[in-house]
Amino acid sequence: MKKQLLYFLLLLAFIEGATVMGAELLGAKMLAPFFGSSLYVWSSVMAITLGGLAGGYFFGGRLSSRKDNEKILYKVLLVAALFTVLMPFTSQLALSLFGMRSLMPAVIASSLLILFPPVFLMGAVSPLIIGNISKNGEDPGKAAGTVYAISTVGGILATFLYGFYIIPNFGLTIPSIVSGIILGTLPIIRLVKKKDYNSLVLFGIIICMSGFQIHAENNGLNREHQETIFESDGLLGKIQVIDYENDYYFEDSTLVGEKSRWLYVNRISQTMDNPYARVELDEERYFTYIYCFTKLLKNLPKENRNVLLLGLGGGSIAKYLTENGFNVEVCELDKRIELVARNYFELPKTIKVTIDDARHFVKGTTKKYDAIIFDTFKGEETPNHILTTESLEEVKKILNPEGYLLINSFNYIEGEKGLGLRSIYKTLTASGFNTSIWPTDKLINNRNLLFISSSKPHPQYDDFLDLDLIDFNDAQILKDEFPAFEMLNGDAALEWRRGAIKNGI
């Protein structure tokens, strides 16, 4: 076999391996605004990817025995390139078809629609390359080992490149399109050299669909009555900062010209800032839970006002507590969130923000705090690992004896949807905390539930939930060994996400 052709085929193997991993990461992040990025979503994405590859390997093995398998290889790559370019479109189609259905069937169906076609076709590539190499006298075992090794190296490099640079800097649409075009460019060159001009039609479709989707992306950021002023995709979620016209959002024609600013992660609201809120009419600039936490923390002695906030969001709680005389230190996992909070929500430079995992920070700090606030939403998800008995034992070590542990959480605690929050309560009490639950609103669909925990008795307010009316017998104590919170809270999270998609952006 000519060395030039051999190196060309190995280059295709490298590109195919890189594109498979790029497509997997892109597919998972396209699903996140619809279904979050929980363990279930990643499990579905990985299963569909592996299933697509398995089917592709089998299909490619059958094709490799055909006479003109070199031409077949290039055409398979071209079709795979088309489906890769179409991923932004198929993700939108998946939302319209499956977005409001039950979580697991919807995630699986969406993964199949977005990921299976390109991954299946790319799975067929390696057997076809091996067939082309071995039919020219090369040892089949050696050829297979070389092709899969090079393809895997391409996948490894792409995982780092897409995860740490491409997706955070270029989003999802452009990388999908560029990946597809790169995947299809070398095959079309070879096909043209072989005088297969019909393939130019397919490549032309790829280019046209690329241009159409870029145009749609550039013209689809803003809707009537709202303006997207910042948007960023990354492995930790899709971040958007949006300004809403108050007269439309609050249905009050007297508010023309006023705007409120919102932060979304994976389409779930994280922060509201309405600078035009009229205090004299009891209007709130920020979400209600911020005022509740501040009211409670004002019971601390003035000399004990050191607060650790886990999860920054737009920084409104950090700002408001600072304005009320508290010393606030923040731990935030996503560095983009700090950028957004400082540039778009006026987070003061005096508030220190450490970029770290919340539990890792708690375990490593030597400071003591008078209050620790868990506001660690990633979209609608609260990470498993910070709610376990083991995590709470680490929290106790840095919490002063008279201090408070405060947790901002979901709206359901009764019925099947409340199993996750009942488990949080049971875990807190099992860890030795006196715990009350404070709803931010009387209406279940409008409220957050705030866990107020302390080693010693804490103030009680009339609007705290009557916990004697709630049955906690079916709740689980959350432990590191069994990361079950996402499963226990799955119905509540899905309901929250459904409401957000219906009423949000």
Protein Blocks (a to p, Z undefined) as FASTA:
>chain_A
ZZklmmmmmmmmmmmmmmmmmmmmmmmmmmmmmnopafklmmmmmmmmmmmmmmmmmmmm
mmmmpmklmlmmmmmmmmmmmmmmmmmmmmmmmmmmmmmmcfklmmmmmmmmmmmmmmmm
mmmmmmmmmmmmmmnopafklmmmmmmmmmmmmmmmmmmmmmmmmmmmnojmlmmmmmmm
mmmmmmmmmmmmnopaklmmmmmmmmmmmmmmmmmmmmmmpcghiacfbdcddfkbccdd
ddddfklmnopaklgoiacddddeehiafbdcdfkbcfknopafbdfklmmmmmmmmmpc
fklccccdehjknolmmmmmmmnopacddddfblklmmmmmmmnopafklccddddfklm
mmmpcbdcfbdcddfbghjaccfklmcmklmmmmmmmgcfkbccdddddfbfghjklmmm
mmmmmmmmmnopacddddfbfblklpccdddddfbdcdddfkbccfklpcfklpccddfk
lccklmmmmmmmmmmmmmmmmmmZZ
